[in-house]
Amino acid sequence: MPAPAILTAVDFTSSAVATYPPTVRITLPVSVAYDLEKFQAALGNIARRTGHLQCASGVDCTFLTSKDWVVDPETLEVGDATAAR
């Protein structure tokens, strides 16, 4: 049996996805990953995106913290690249 593909945006009702538990890779900025209220809100949005209103237990979620930085060209300050998205 082939390994499930990494999915970022998917129609979870399609028959191809229903065959395998979908896997979703989620990259969080540190400001969300380590703030319980923000993390819970993000998790709720992820559950809704997968078609579930209360949970995402049927989806294999891999959580990563952002390691991408960006330099502001005006101030030359370094910050999390995902924070501005």
URPE-V666845 format. One record per residue. N is the residue number from 1. PHI is phi as a letter, one per 40 degrees, with the letter a starting at -180 (* if undefined). PSI is psi in whole degrees, 0 to 359 (* if undefined). Layout:
N|PHI|PSI ; N|PHI|PSI
//
This chain:
1|*|130 ; 2|c|151 ; 3|c|148 ; 4|c|147 ; 5|c|154 ; 6|c|126 ; 7|b|138 ; 8|b|321 ; 9|b|124 ; 10|a|153 ; 11|c|101 ; 12|c|358 ; 13|c|354 ; 14|c|152 ; 15|c|329 ; 16|c|320 ; 17|c|324 ; 18|c|338 ; 19|c|323 ; 20|b|148 ; 21|c|124 ; 22|c|144 ; 23|b|132 ; 24|b|128 ; 25|c|124 ; 26|b|122 ; 27|b|122 ; 28|b|140 ; 29|c|152 ; 30|d|325 ; 31|c|337 ; 32|c|317 ; 33|c|327 ; 34|b|19 ; 35|b|108 ; 36|d|316 ; 37|c|316 ; 38|c|320 ; 39|c|317 ; 40|c|321 ; 41|c|317 ; 42|c|319 ; 43|c|322 ; 44|c|319 ; 45|c|323 ; 46|c|316 ; 47|d|315 ; 48|c|321 ; 49|c|329 ; 50|c|0 ; 51|g|9 ; 52|b|133 ; 53|c|331 ; 54|b|339 ; 55|a|169 ; 56|b|32 ; 57|c|340 ; 58|c|7 ; 59|b|134 ; 60|c|101 ; 61|c|129 ; 62|b|118 ; 63|c|130 ; 64|b|147 ; 65|c|146 ; 66|c|132 ; 67|b|12 ; 68|c|126 ; 69|b|157 ; 70|b|146 ; 71|b|124 ; 72|c|122 ; 73|c|337 ; 74|c|314 ; 75|c|344 ; 76|g|16 ; 77|c|145 ; 78|b|132 ; 79|a|173 ; 80|c|126 ; 81|c|333 ; 82|c|347 ; 83|c|329 ; 84|c|351 ; 85|c|*
//
